[in-house]
Amino acid sequence: MTGINKINPVIKKISFPEKGKMKFILLDKREIMIPLSYFPKIKALTPIQRSKWYVLDNQMFSFDDCNEVFHLEQVLGKENIYKYNFAKKSA
């Protein structure tokens, strides 16, 4: 996936600055804010659970207490193409 000026978007930070909103800051300094209503599994997490996010392969992300991996394309509106479920292995 390439973005503006053929730059591949890379997730730098995920935050929840307003109630019901999720914000992405990309490495190239672009910012994307979307309603949590588009992501019911993320919306169902507590604020503490949401703070435990991580990035996979620069464009995918998940949370410690979530069994789904999300893709940046979902944030951009292609939610059915990039949907991954996984089971975390216990350490």
N, C-alpha and C positions, 0 to 999 in steps of 0.2 A: 504494500500500500504506500503510495507516495502522496504527499500533500502539496502545499503551497511551495512554489519554486522547486518542485521535485525533491523536497526534503522529506525523508521518512519520519513520521511523527514518533517521538519517544516519550513515554510517560516519565516525568520527573517527580511529580507529587500529586497526591490525591487528598482532598480535604472536604470538609462539610461546613462551610462558613455560615450558612443560613439554614434554618429549619426547612427540611424537605428538599434541599439542594445538595448536589455533589459537584465538586470543582476539580478539574484536571489542569495541571500546569505541565506543559510540554517542554522538553529540553531547549527548543528554539524560542521559548518564552511566550508561545501562544497559550491562551487560557480558554477553557471550555467549561461552561456551567450548565447543568441539566437537572431536571426534576428527578427526585428519587422514585417517583411513581413509575418511571420506566423500568426500574430494577427492583421488583418486590422483595427479592431475597436480600438485597443490600438494605433496603428500607426496614426490613424486619430485624436487622442487627441493632444492638444497643450502641450508643456512642463509643463506649470502650471497645466493643468488638470492631466497629468501623475504623478505629484508630490503628488496628493491627492489619493493615493492608500490605501487599507486596506485589512486585511486578515480575512477570515472566516474559522473557524474550522481547523486552522493550514495549510491546504493544498489548500484552495480555496482563490481567491483574486479578487478584482474588483477596480473600481475607482469611485469617487463621480459622475462624469459626464458620466458614461457608464452604459448601461442597460443590461450588460451581466456579469455573474460570470464565472470566469475561474478556472480551476483546475490544480494543479501542474502536473498531468498526461498529460495534453495538452502540457506542456513545454517539456515533455519527449517523445512526439510523439503519444499520443493516443487521439488526438483532437476531434474525433467524439463521443467518449464514454462519455466524461465529458464536456458537453456543457449545460449551464444553462442560460436561459433568465429570467429576472425578472423586474417587474415594481416597482420602489421605491415609497413608500408612502410619501405623503407630510406631513410635520409636522404642 
